[in-house]
Amino acid sequence: MKKIILSLIIVSCVALGCATVQSIIKSTFPYTSSLIIPASSKTNTLLSATSSASSFDQIFGNQNGAAYIKEVRVASVRLDASNPTNQNLGVLKSVKMFLVNGSGAEVMVASRNDISENIGNNLVLDIDNSRFVDDYVKGSNLRVRMEYSLRSSLSSDVSVRAAINFSSSPNTN
């Protein structure tokens, strides 16, 4: 009887342990990028800013983290004014975010056209998660490109921090 109970406990722990590991792997992970909107940017004109993106794995040296995931989709995209921190992002009339891989191919992942003039210093974009972006995230040189149109002119350069969160499934192969 003791052997059966002990066996059930061990099987339960292993099953729960596997589920826990799988839920950790199948989670959301961010890439961040800092983009500069120059004060010289013209209003009512489609402009672009590009910057490299980095993930938690890259910052801490885990270069093999992408091998453990598959079916990567965009989960959310958020812009925050980082310098000046109180910059109202309502100066943006519209914005589109693109992922750009090392070979220059790009895919639009989020946009927003109806930005309120008094939105504040952060902005959540409408995502396009209709496709997998594995080829971009698993590459070595991920960049973020922001297309934007200004509603009003800027008195100084504005730094915007873009946080793109991805969701994925574990790669069991």
C-alpha positions as CSV (number, residue, x, y, z in Angstrom):
1,M,0.0,0.0,0.0
2,K,2.8,2.4,0.9
3,K,4.5,1.7,-2.5
4,I,1.3,2.6,-4.4
5,I,0.9,5.8,-2.5
6,L,4.5,6.7,-3.0
7,S,4.3,5.9,-6.7
8,L,1.2,8.1,-7.1
9,I,3.0,11.0,-5.3
10,I,6.0,10.6,-7.5
11,V,3.9,10.5,-10.7
12,S,1.9,13.5,-9.6
13,C,5.1,15.5,-8.8
14,V,6.6,14.6,-12.2
15,A,3.4,15.5,-14.1
16,L,3.0,18.8,-12.2
17,G,6.7,19.6,-12.7
18,C,6.4,19.1,-16.5
19,A,3.3,21.2,-16.6
20,T,5.1,24.0,-14.6
21,V,8.1,23.9,-16.9
22,Q,5.9,24.0,-20.0
23,S,3.8,26.9,-18.7
24,I,7.1,28.8,-18.0
25,I,8.4,28.1,-21.5
26,K,5.0,28.9,-23.1
27,S,4.8,32.5,-21.9
28,T,5.2,36.0,-22.9
29,F,8.6,37.5,-23.4
30,P,9.5,41.1,-24.3
31,Y,11.8,42.7,-26.8
32,T,12.5,46.4,-26.1
33,S,13.9,49.2,-28.3
34,S,14.5,52.9,-27.9
35,L,13.5,55.1,-30.9
36,I,14.2,58.8,-31.3
37,I,11.7,61.2,-32.8
38,P,13.8,64.2,-33.9
39,A,12.6,67.7,-33.1
40,S,13.1,68.5,-36.8
41,S,10.4,66.0,-37.8
42,K,7.7,67.6,-40.0
43,T,4.1,67.4,-39.1
44,N,1.5,65.6,-41.2
45,T,4.3,63.7,-43.0
46,L,5.0,59.9,-42.9
47,L,8.4,59.5,-41.2
48,S,10.4,56.5,-39.9
49,A,12.7,55.7,-37.0
50,T,14.7,52.4,-36.6
51,S,16.6,50.9,-33.7
52,S,17.9,47.5,-32.7
53,A,15.8,45.4,-30.3
54,S,17.0,43.3,-27.4
55,S,15.5,40.6,-25.2
56,F,16.1,39.4,-21.7
57,D,18.0,36.4,-23.1
58,Q,20.3,38.6,-25.1
59,I,21.0,40.9,-22.2
60,F,22.0,38.0,-19.9
61,G,23.9,36.0,-22.5
62,N,21.4,33.2,-23.2
63,Q,21.9,32.8,-27.0
64,N,20.1,29.5,-27.2
65,G,16.8,30.5,-25.7
66,A,15.1,30.8,-29.1
67,A,15.7,27.1,-29.8
68,Y,13.1,26.2,-27.1
69,I,10.2,28.1,-28.6
70,K,8.0,27.9,-31.7
71,E,4.8,29.5,-33.0
72,V,5.8,33.0,-31.9
73,R,3.1,35.6,-32.1
74,V,2.8,39.3,-31.1
75,A,1.0,39.5,-27.7
76,S,1.1,43.3,-27.1
77,V,3.0,46.5,-28.2
78,R,3.4,49.5,-25.9
79,L,5.1,52.8,-26.4
80,D,6.4,54.9,-23.5
81,A,7.9,58.3,-23.6
82,S,11.3,57.9,-22.0
83,N,12.9,61.3,-22.5
84,P,11.3,63.6,-21.5
85,T,9.3,61.1,-19.4
86,N,6.3,63.5,-19.3
87,Q,6.0,63.8,-23.1
88,N,2.5,63.5,-24.2
89,L,2.4,60.9,-27.1
90,G,-0.7,62.7,-28.4
91,V,1.8,64.6,-30.7
92,L,1.6,61.4,-32.7
93,K,-1.3,61.3,-35.2
94,S,-0.6,57.7,-36.3
95,V,2.0,55.1,-35.7
96,K,2.9,51.6,-37.2
97,M,5.5,49.2,-35.7
98,F,7.5,46.8,-37.9
99,L,9.9,44.0,-37.0
100,V,12.9,43.9,-39.3
101,N,15.2,40.8,-39.5
102,G,18.9,40.7,-40.4
103,S,18.2,40.4,-44.1
104,G,16.0,43.4,-44.2
105,A,12.6,41.7,-44.5
106,E,10.0,43.3,-42.4
107,V,6.5,42.6,-41.1
108,M,4.0,45.1,-39.5
109,V,3.1,43.9,-36.0
110,A,1.0,46.8,-34.6
111,S,-0.5,50.2,-35.5
112,R,-2.8,52.9,-34.2
113,N,-4.5,55.6,-36.2
114,D,-6.9,57.2,-33.8
115,I,-4.4,58.6,-31.2
116,S,-6.1,61.0,-28.9
117,E,-4.4,64.4,-28.4
118,N,-4.3,63.9,-24.6
119,I,-3.2,60.2,-24.5
120,G,-0.5,60.8,-22.0
121,N,3.1,59.4,-21.9
122,N,2.2,55.8,-22.9
123,L,0.3,54.3,-25.7
124,V,-0.9,50.7,-26.3
125,L,-1.1,49.8,-30.0
126,D,-3.5,47.5,-31.8
127,I,-1.6,44.3,-32.6
128,D,-1.7,42.1,-35.7
129,N,-1.1,38.6,-34.4
130,S,-2.5,36.9,-37.5
131,R,1.0,35.4,-38.4
132,F,3.9,33.7,-36.7
133,V,7.0,35.8,-36.4
134,D,9.5,33.0,-35.6
135,D,11.8,34.0,-38.4
136,Y,12.2,37.5,-37.0
137,V,12.5,36.7,-33.3
138,K,14.9,33.7,-33.8
139,G,17.2,35.8,-35.9
140,S,20.4,37.4,-34.7
141,N,19.8,41.0,-35.7
142,L,16.2,42.0,-34.8
143,R,15.3,45.7,-35.3
144,V,12.2,47.7,-34.8
145,R,11.0,50.3,-37.2
146,M,8.4,52.8,-36.4
147,E,6.5,54.7,-39.0
148,Y,4.8,57.8,-37.6
149,S,3.1,61.0,-38.5
150,L,3.2,64.0,-36.1
151,R,0.1,66.0,-35.2
152,S,2.1,68.9,-33.9
153,S,5.8,69.9,-33.9
154,L,8.2,69.1,-31.1
155,S,10.4,71.5,-29.1
156,S,13.1,68.8,-28.5
157,D,14.0,65.3,-29.6
158,V,11.7,62.7,-28.0
159,S,12.9,59.2,-27.0
160,V,10.3,56.5,-27.1
161,R,10.7,53.1,-25.6
162,A,8.9,50.3,-27.5
163,A,8.1,47.1,-25.7
164,I,6.9,44.3,-28.0
165,N,5.7,41.2,-26.1
166,F,5.6,37.9,-27.8
167,S,3.8,34.7,-26.9
168,S,5.1,31.3,-27.9
169,S,4.7,27.5,-27.6
170,P,7.4,25.3,-26.3
171,N,9.5,23.5,-29.0
172,T,9.5,19.9,-27.9
173,N,11.8,18.7,-30.7
